[in-house]
């Protein structure tokens, strides 16, 4: 498998998880920005050359039944943009964070980051190196916006009298 990816962007109001799950069907990565109302879908391509990647991207876009239905129903509009890029180009666009930067971004300790990494809703690292896990800043910031927080330590269980 080579290092080509295709990205498609659609605009619309995906106001429930059912719509998002339907739209994400067949995508390697699906991201919906609630503020801008933009759905981004990405898919890894098998092509070696750009022309082959372009054709494969067009073929993939036409095989997204959930998106086609949502566009037909007027929930989504587009695609507004198609991007075909190499893995190297995509990686250069990411701002990457280690545990210390993740802790700063979330306003927690690095020990808490290690705990959060165990949660199923925490973003997956893009790489693991000898120094630890590496994350994308945009994914950590998205997590920070939506993670449930309760201030302070949890209350200790009171012994029954």
C-alpha positions, 0 to 999 in steps of 0.5 A, spaced: 500 500 500 502 506 498 502 513 501 496 516 498 490 519 501 483 522 499 479 527 503 472 529 501 468 535 505 461 536 505 457 541 508 451 540 512 447 539 519 449 532 522 445 533 528 445 526 530 449 520 531 445 516 526 447 521 520 454 521 522 454 513 522 451 513 516 455 518 512 462 515 515 460 508 512 466 506 508 471 512 510 478 510 513 477 517 517 470 521 518 470 527 522 465 532 523 466 539 525 459 542 529 461 549 529 463 549 521 458 544 519 463 540 515 464 533 514 471 531 512 471 523 510 478 520 508 480 514 505 487 510 504 488 509 497 492 503 494 495 507 488 502 508 486 502 514 481 498 520 482 493 519 476 491 512 479 490 515 485 485 520 482 481 515 479 481 511 485 479 517 489 473 518 484 471 511 484 471 511 492 467 517 492 462 514 488 461 508 493 459 512 499 452 510 500 450 513 506 453 520 503 449 519 497 443 518 501 444 524 505 446 528 499 440 526 496 435 528 502 438 535 502 442 533 509 449 534 506 451 538 500 457 537 496 462 534 496 465 541 496 472 539 496 476 533 494 484 533 496 489 527 494 495 527 498 501 523 500 502 521 507 508 525 507 504 531 505 499 529 510 504 528 516 507 535 515 500 538 516 499 535 522 501 539 529 504 533 533 504 533 541 507 528 546 504 527 553 507 533 556 504 538 550 497 533 551 497 535 558 498 542 557 493 542 552 488 539 557 490 542 563 492 536 566 498 532 569 502 527 565 499 522 569 492 524 568 494 523 560 496 516 561 489 515 565 485 518 559 489 514 554 485 508 557 479 511 555 475 509 549 473 516 547 481 518 547 484 520 540 488 514 538 496 516 537 499 517 530 505 513 532 509 510 538 516 512 539 521 510 544 519 517 548 512 515 548 505 516 544 505 522 539 498 525 538 495 530 533 493 537 536 487 538 532 484 531 535 486 533 542 483 539 542 477 536 539 477 531 545 478 537 550 472 541 547 467 535 548 470 531 554 466 530 560 469 534 566 467 534 573 472 538 577 476 536 583 477 529 586 471 524 586 468 523 593 471 517 597 466 512 598 463 513 605 463 507 610 456 504 612 454 505 619 
